[in-house]
Structures are given as C-alpha cells and as structure tokens.
C-alpha cells in the first residue's frame, strides 16, 4: 500500500521508490560497482521491508536504516559502509547548520558553510548569527553597487551583476570585504604598508597604526631598513642604538596580542635590505621556531648584490642613518646563509627590490619607492598604500565541446567576469573606510586593485593537463595574458566615464596614448586564497593540489575526505573504493600506487610530486602578465639540500619573479597543511 515519508524538517511527502534506487546505486558506484540491475533489486527488498511495517507514515531515518540493513544482510558490506559514511557526512552538515541556526540558501559545501559561519556572517551582540550566506553576498553587493549613484548609473543593475558573480562563486573579494562591506567597520582592503623611519616616534607610531589596522581586519607590511644598526650612535644621547631586530621583536610580541577584528590572526611582513649592517642577524633571527612567530620575513635583494654574487665579490653594507659604507660581506656566503635558514624553517624569503620598483611594478614613482610588500609578498606597496584583493574562480570558467566531448576554457564567460570584477573593485575602492588619512589619500590617488585567480589546479585537471607539462605552462601564459589585457581594457572603459586615476599625470601611463588611459594604476595580483577558495570549493590560488585523499578525525568518528574531481574520475574509470582512498591518504600521493592508471597519475599531481623548478616556472609564467606580484610557495621534499634552495632563489630571479618563498616539508614543528593525519 502507498505510504508517506516524514522528512527531518517535519515536512510530509509522498514515498518515491526511485529515490531509494538512486541512493543505493550511488553507494554501489562509490565502491566501484556500477550495476543498475543490482541497485533495483536491492531497492525492491528495501521497499518490501517498508511495506511490511504496515504504516501510513514512516520517518526518513527509518528508511535509511532499512537501506543499511538490506545492504548488510545481502552481503554488500563495503557498500553499506559507504552509505553509512555518507549519512554521517550529511548528519555533520545538518548539525553544523542547526547549531548555527542558519539557512544554507547558497547550497555550499560543509567546509564553506563552517568557514562562513565562523568568520564571515554577521552576528548580534549575543553572538548569534543574523545573516545567511546569500544575505552576506547581498550586503556586499549592495554596499559596492551604491557607488553607481555617484556616476548617475543604475544601482540595481550593478547590484544584480555583482550578486550573481558572487553567488555563482565566479569571483570573490578578499576576506575584509566580505566581512565588513555594508557594516560600521568599512575597512575592506586586506593589505597595508606602514613606513618606519629612523626615530622612536616613527617606530611606535607604525606599531600603533598596525594595531588599529589589525583590529579592523587588515594585514601589514613593514620595511625595517631605515632603522640605524645595532650599536650605532644615538644623537644627543649617551648610548647606542638597539637596531631593527630588537624593534621587530617588540612588534612581534605586540601583534601577537591582537586579533584582526576578532576573526583573523595577524598577518605581517618584515623586510630588511641585503645591504643593511644588521642583515646577518635578520637572516638568522628565526633560527628558533618559537621566535618572531607573527611575521613572515623577506630579505630585500638589490641588483648590486646580485652583480657582486655573479662576480664572486664582496658587497657594501650601508648605514641608513647617513648612507655611509660601514663594512662588507661576501655575497656568496650571505646567500648561502639565507638559503640555509630558509631550508631550516622557511624564512626568510626574498624580494627583488629593484624589480618591484621597475616602471611596470611601480607605475607611480612620483609617489615614492616601494620598500615592502603585503604579508605574503603578492602586493608590493608604496608607503601607506593599501589594496583590495580578489580572485576569479577559474575552475568553473569551462565549457564542454560537444563534438570533441572535452572541456575547454570559456573565454567569453571569463572576459565578462574580468570586466565585472574590475568594475566591482573600482567601486569598492570608493567605499573603503581606512583608519589612516595618509592611506585614504594614496588609495584615492592611485586606485590600485588586485584581481587574481584561484582554482587553477582544478582547471588543469578538467582540461586533463599535468601541472608541470608544457601545455599547462602555455595555458597559464594564455589565461593570465587574457585576464591582464581584459582587466586593462575594463579599467580603460571605466576611465572614459569616471576619469583616470588622479596620479595618472607623471605616471608611466602618461604618454599620450589612449590605450594607457586607465582608471586604476595597477589591476592584477596573484594572492593566496586560503578561505575564499574554501568558500568557492576550489583549489587555492595557482597552487597545485596539496592532497587527493586524507582522513579527518574528530572525537566521534574518522571520516575519509577525497578531492571531488579525483573521486568523480575514479568512479567514472571504475577504480574507486574506500580502501584504495585510505591507501592514498596514507601515501600522500598516487604516483607509487599500482592500482591507479598511468593517465590518471599524470594529471593528479600534488605539490610534493612536483620539483621545486616546476613551482618556480609556473610562478614566473603568471608573473609575466601580472601588474603587481605573485604569491606562491615553492615546496621542497624533506630530503632537499641547502644548495637546492640556493639554486631556486637564483632561478626565480633568472625567470623574472619579483620574489620567492620556499618551504621544505617537515622543517617546522607545526605545519599548516599535511596530507597525512
């Protein structure tokens, strides 16, 4: 007899036998047994059990319990286990939503939902979440679109365009924009540069400003290069200077006590020039893992240093107080020490100072020299400068070629997203409420924005390209060239209506050619995309995949997590089963697992399957078509040598990178990402 089913929401619906068949087929498929006939037979047994209960109304939990029972009784233990794990995942997701009291109106994945609930969705004074994911995007879109009124344009049309772009996960701005746009805390840029001069007043004023910025959700970059060296004279005082490292340690302790808006921990960059007299102390200041834990470090490399290195000569150390040469160091030995420390714990990285001050990198030289970068190095910054960063999700900008039955890049959709994104970012620059007058002024005068990408590794997999293949490098070149050109074109279109950026005259663009009349002094940046890539359910930035399968453990259960693209292809190819996925989780790679077909191994490379040179070449390829810089980690295996690190530093310069950061697996006590649990 027919009966009805009570869903978990309390809603009562008609029993649909096909839903049972579909659930069982998916469970069979997950263990590599694609058998529609078997699925229908097992579904029939489940329906028989349910009818024998002779009830008019049955709970959905009872239906699923019966599916488990039939699978076990019929000897399909692996399939039953897969179904149980699926139920556990869904239960966890429901509990996460229930505990937050939020409607998942964007149908996001569980990790995306958890990140949004924990850090992005607005809360009241009692800590209760007061908006849904879609309402978050509506809040941001409304705030950014309101700028249209200033130019007598259609506010609602812009809002709909921006909202669609975000809810479709085609594009997302940086975290402070998602958190703060449309709220009392209107600081929506994520990276700031704070200059430090050689005075106590300047040093502690910078620290005070950093505290304010971090409280509002930003990260900071500093150059300590102007501070006089340790033991140098102090005017009008009978004493000696303590040097930049002592002040860096004070900054580190202070920032360690600050949480960015209560939602993010502090991110900071400290840079010291290679020719500063205290450079050796700086290079080794993080030799202990528990020292200076709130700062990334980079050494500012100069062309003069590189010339001395090439000639195997010494180079000069210069006192920033008076510009006098106070000593020399051997260039090779200094680079060797730098490589040794980076090999040991990942710090310092390097940034090429003359390169980030070239006309392309510093298009407004009348505004000063670039001395530092954002915390991850992707954004070289003038003194007091700040930029709103963002990323396009490349993984969904694909279209199927029905004749060839393959996926290709959807260039038309990508062009539309780039133009909409530049429009969004230019508007966002108007509403960015920063706490410092100097920062507000330089933002308005240069109007720099930072449009980047995420989902690159996912895109390559969909195109069936290996990350380290010539085809992938060619595609990277084509994609970023296209994005950069379209971003410039979009900025030109905006300039026709809104005018060029105020510092245009005297900039590198002031050459009388219409092609260079842009609204924004810089437009593209490849930034790390930690949480916004989680929200978008795609791979991070231009990084390769970190792992294909891993075990996630909680106090209640152990759950197998598999990369969705790998799981999909494994099921299509018929080699998916849970035991194999666990084996991959333990190995951290598929390359030495015989059950995996060779053509699958080729495209599913993880970060540790690649050579350091592969990482650098990909970074350099993107950098060719990026106005600002590229943040990327060059991964080394544990057994890499100091000389390997040294060679990568030199390769980065040779290939045109603006900086480089390396990390040797297992070199730190605590590692943020690990494929093994």
C-alpha positions, 0 to 999 in steps of 0.5 A: 500500500502507498505510504508517506515519508516524514522528512527531518524538517517535519515536512510530509511527502509522498514515498518515491521508490526511485529515490531509494534506487538512486541512493543505493546505486550511488553507494554501489558506484562509490565502491566501484560497482556500477550495476543498475540491475543490482541497485533495483533489486536491492531497492525492491527488498528495501521497499518490501521491508517498508511495506511490511511495517504496515504504516501510513507514515514512516520517518526518513531515518527509518528508511535509511536504516532499512537501506543499511540493513538490506545492504548488510544482510545481502552481503554488500558490506563495503557498500553499506559502509559507504552509505553509512559514511555518507549519512554521517557526512550529511548528519555533520552538515545538518548539525553544523547548520542547526547549531548555527541556526542558519539557512544554507540558501547558497547550497555550499559545501560543509567546509564553506558553510563552517568557514562562513559561519565562523568568520564571515556572517554577521552576528548580534551582540549575543553572538548569534548569527543574523545573516545567511550566506546569500544575505552576506553576498547581498550586503556586499553587493549592495554596499559596492553597487551604491557607488553607481549613484555617484556616476548617475548609473543604475544601482540595481543593475550593478547590484544584480551583476555583482550578486550573481558573480558572487553567488555563482562563486565566479569571483570573490573579494578578499576576506575584509570585504566580505566581512565588513562591506555594508557594516560600521567597520568599512575597512575592506582592503586586506593589505597595508604598508606602514613606513618606519623611519629612523626615530622612536616616534616613527617606530611606535607610531607604525606599531600603533597604526598596525594595531588599529589596522589589525583590529579592523581586519587588515594585514601589514607590511613593514620595511625595517631598513631605515632603522640605524644598526645595532650599536650605532650612535644615538644623537644627543644621547649617551648610548647606542642604538638597539637596531631593527631586530630588537624593534621587530621583536617588540612588534612581534610580541605586540601583534601577537596580542591582537586579533584582526577584528576578532576573526583573523590572526595577524598577518605581517611582513618584515623586510630588511635590505641585503645591504643593511649592517644588521642583515646577518642577524635578520637572516638568522633571527628565526633560527628558533621556531618559537621566535618572531612567530607573527611575521613572515620575513623577506630579505630585500635583494638589490641588483648590486648584490646580485652583480657582486654574487655573479662576480664572486665579490664582496658587497657594501653594507650601508648605514641608513642613518647617513648612507655611509659604507660601514663594512662588507660581506661576501655575497656568496656566503650571505646567500648561502646563509639565507638559503640555509635558514630558509631550508631550516624553517622557511624564512626568510624569503626574498624580494627583488627590490629593484624589480618591484620598483621597475616602471611596470611594478611601480607605475607611480614613482612620483609617489615614492619607492616601494620598500615592502610588500603585503604579508605574503609578498603578492602586493608590493606597496608604496608607503601607506598604500593599501589594496583590495584583493580578489580572485576569479574562480577559474575552475568553473570558467569551462565549457564542454565541446560537444563534438570533441566531448572535452572541456575547454576554457570559456573565454567569453564567460571569463572576459565578462567576469574580468570586466565585472570584477574590475568594475566591482573593485573600482567601486569598492575602492570608493567605499573603503573606510581606512583608519589612516588619512595618509592611506585614504589619500594614496588609495584615492590617488592611485586606485590600485586593485588586485584581481587574481585567480584561484582554482587553477589546479582544478582547471588543469585537471578538467582540461586533463593537463599535468601541472608541470607539462608544457601545455599547462605552462602555455595555458597559464601564459594564455589565461593570465595574458587574457585576464591582464589585457581584459582587466586593462581594457575594463579599467580603460572603459571605466576611465572614459566615464569616471576619469583616470586615476588622479596620479595618472599625470607623471605616471608611466601611463602618461604618454599620450596614448589612449590605450594607457588611459586607465582608471586604476594604476595597477589591476592584477595580483596573484594572492593566496586564497586560503578561505575564499577558495574554501568558500568557492570549493576550489583549489587555492590560488595557482597552487597545485593540489596539496592532497587527493585523499586524507582522513579527518578525525574528530572525537566521534568518528574518522571520516575519509575526505577525497578531492571531488574531481579525483573521486568523480574520475575514479568512479567514472574509470571504475577504480574507486573504493574506500580502501584504495582512498585510505591507501592514498591518504596514507601515501600522500600521493598516487604516483607509487600506487599500482592500482591507479592508471598511468593517465590518471597519475599524470594529471593528479599531481600534488605539490610534493610530486612536483620539483621545486623548478616546476613551482618556480616556472609556473610562478614566473609564467603568471608573473609575466602578465601580472601588474603587481606580484605573485604569491606562491610557495615553492615546496621542497621534499624533506630530503632537499639540500641547502644548495637546492634552495640556493639554486631556486632563489637564483632561478626565480630571479633568472625567470623574472619573479619579483620574489620567492618563498620556499618551504621544505616539508617537515622543517617546522614543528607545526605545519599548516597543511599535511596530507597525512593525519 
